[in-house]
């Protein structure tokens, strides 16, 4: 896989991570988050997110609701296996 698709996916996942953690978007449906960030399928988005960040979407939102900063979250999942596309 080339660098451009990988970069696009990385940006899409970062977009989703920000939306899911945003206090303004806590009730935004997963399908809407996926679409806004460029994913055509919510299930594909869910699998990619879990593979990239080693956490579920609901866990990510829970962490954000508990006021943990986004910068702290990756430190908690550093033991995750490397992302493979």
N, C-alpha and C positions, 0 to 999 in steps of 0.2 A: 504494500500500500504506500502511496506517495505521501510526501510531507503535507501537501495542501489539504487532502481530506482529513488527515490526522489533526492538523491545525484547526480546521473548521469544527471538527468534533470536540476538540478541547475548548474552543470558544463557546460552543453550544452548551457544553456541560457547565462551564463557568457561569454562563448566563442563567442557567437553571438553578445553580447553587445560590446565586444572589437572589433570584426571585423567591425561592423557597424559604430563604432566611429573612426576607424582608417583612417587617411588621405589617406593612400595607397589603401584603399578598398572602397572608397566612391561610385564608380561606379559598384561595384560587385553586380550582380543580387541577389535578395533575395533567389532564389532557390539554388544558389551556396553557399551562407552563410549558409542556412539551412543544406545542404548536408555536408559541411565542419564541422559543429558542431554536426552532428549525427542525424539530423531529416530526416525522409524519405519523408515527405510531406511539401511543402512550406506553405500550408494553415494551417496545424496543428502547424507548427512553428510560424506563424503569430498570431494565437489564444493564444498559450502559452506565447509568448513574451508580448502581450498586457495584458494578465491576470497577469503575474508576475510583470511587470513594470508600468502598468497603463498608457502606452503611445504607440503610433503606431511606427512602424519601421521608417517611413518617418520623424516623429517628432524627434525620437532619432538621426537620421542622421542630421537633421537640427540643433539640439542643438550642435552636434559635429562640424558641419561646422562653426557655430558661435563662435567657440573656447571656448565653455563652457566645463569645465573639467568633466570627468566622475564622479568624486567625488561629484560635485555640483548637478548633475541630480537627484540622489536618494532623496536628500533633498527636491526637488521640488515635488516629488510624494509620500512623506511619508503619506499623507492622503489617499492613495489608500487602498482598502480592502485587507485583508490578502490573500496570494497566496493559492489557494486550488487546489490540483491535484486530 
